[in-house]
């Protein structure tokens, strides 16, 4: 699906002057807001943005201030794994 956004020509010109792709910026802004609202899962977000790897998706999320919360249980589990490995 394609979505059309009406933007006054003078504003569009000034926004495009940065050299950034306005269509891509609008898609990314929409996608991150829908992800934050819980309307998209991580796989949905990656697919919507054409991000082919988990690293690319993680990079996008970090660039937009989205970090996975780490719990005490996560840290304890990882510590147990490291101890089993002798690290």
Secondary structure as GFF3:
##gff-version 3
##sequence-region A 1 87
A	DSSP	alpha_helix	9	16	.	.	.	ID=ss1
A	DSSP	alpha_helix	22	36	.	.	.	ID=ss2
A	DSSP	alpha_helix	42	49	.	.	.	ID=ss3
A	DSSP	alpha_helix	54	63	.	.	.	ID=ss4
A	DSSP	alpha_helix	72	84	.	.	.	ID=ss5
###
